[in-house]
């Protein structure tokens, strides 16, 4: 079943889940959140993408666990929380896991066009949202250009990954120069195309209405964030 | 009244940049429902003319213009761009930049919303465009997932929904294969039947004959003449092949797919390319031609099977190492011009590989760029840039030369020069692999044609046998050679 949420719900949901991940200081609560996020990602149609993303992050999680377990003694964050040793390591690794899981889920579940619409719906000026959508639209073209230029220069005998670090950086000059030139040329063409489209940078079609399911989800998450903030910061409850 | 003054007209139109004339005293008109095709080689002023007809010159690009451009009685050259686009739309050569929406629907809506139309009218026109341009099934698809041909169709649709009476298309056939040309022709026919007037620029007329009502030729007399082709002497180039076998490149049951993809781009290719021959690699866009060529120079490694170049297994060498033996001339020269001068550019390969500059010197002469060695490459015309990239490839004295669509946007002189280089390389026992859509050129230059379709070899043999076989050409979606088209006309007559 495909649950079609308003893009604003996705953005607000992501923001509040992230807030929870940072506010909560109980390993149990963070564990529960991670479990919930994991179930959500298993149900989504993009689980392959999320799994692949997490797999590449395993070394990072391991390093986080070890660092927090053994180096926490000298950390400037020492005044926070009541854990020590492996407990801190486990908590921090779990929290990092949660943050990664949430971010991957968010990226997998929101299309670029939805992100732009959602931000616009949340009151971001159209000018800024348009700029973001323009960037998202051209990021693929520039990535393609980069690949094509790199291949062309390698075909002319350019060894990119050879020599000392400064040498390797210099190796990229024949790749970055044409990329820069092309990007500037494209920017000029883009400016012309914008004029041809009579761009006004004024508000366009009104966004879709918030539905009940959106309101429930946003409301529940907002309540959870408020609760957590009261509990951990104000010591209430 | 409108009938009398109707039409898009160029009256005594001349244009020059910094005193250098591009074209002089052009006179033609397009009526609603007509298509005028403007033919000229690269650098002949096709884009300049397109810019004049839409008022981009002199509004946005500075140039000296004389004469008038009139659309339905309104003077284009003295009106603002904002006013002009309502009358005359344009599809730029790089139509990619004209697509602003992230999805097909968003892009169609974009121009309409800028016009400040009501929601219902916007919806109505989007529905119309989705149906009329065959875009309905792609409605919520992301633009970057579409093929080049579909993106072009979207750009045309988005320009048309804002309802200009005239549309200028700047070289829309540039990157289309023959099937793409046929689809474009259908769109042109439809636009004409709706009563829109079209100006279409192209390098050649082929493919547009059935829809062209008038033809304007731009001869580009401002271009500099190409130096006479001077063949390299055989003794100048000592042979350096690793063994004496006649096979330069061999594919042994090669399968290839991109690292994260599920589907194979090439399936079970077994192919040998002999030395001393020119092999034309043909087939529709996206069939795997360029991928196959990249396997030859080691940019791609086979997922299964083996590719050998002069006996070397490409899996064991980097593309940079193989560059000593295989040179690759890519389609778009702007992608690899790095040097401050033409000379820097042509010696880039030899410097990377630690070779001398003798061949670089000669290659510049051969490609007619000997007198431009101190000029910056960006100041060259497109045709000259392509010649420069071929010269850069020859500068490393390769055993195998790969040309990716060398005929795109070329004038006859450059095509002759390329043909001369190919025949010279053949007599030196070198191999040329040429990717092309141009059947006439393949018939003229190549000794063998290999057709790839859907990642597999669909035909392989004598150029005449394949390209003059009407059924085969139609089934494989290849561009029919002129000889074949003439024959079809005679049969009909």
Interface residues (C-beta under 8 A of the other chain):
Chain A: X111 X112 X113 X116 X133 X134 X136 X137 X140 X141 X145 X148 X149 X151 X152 X153 X154 X155 X156 X157 X158 X159 X160 X173 X174 X177 X178 X181 X182 X185 X186 X189 X190 X192 X193 X194 X195 X196 X197 X198 X199 X200 X202 X204 X205 X206
Chain B: X54 X56 X60 X81 X82 X85 X89 X90 X92 X94 X96 X97 X98 X99 X100 X101 X102 X103 X106 X109 X110 X111 X113 X114 X115 X116 X119 X122 X142 X143 X144 X294 X297 X299 X318 X319 X320 X323 X324 X326 X327 X328 X330 X332 X334 X335 X336 X337 X338 X348 X349 X352 X353 X378 X392 X393 X396
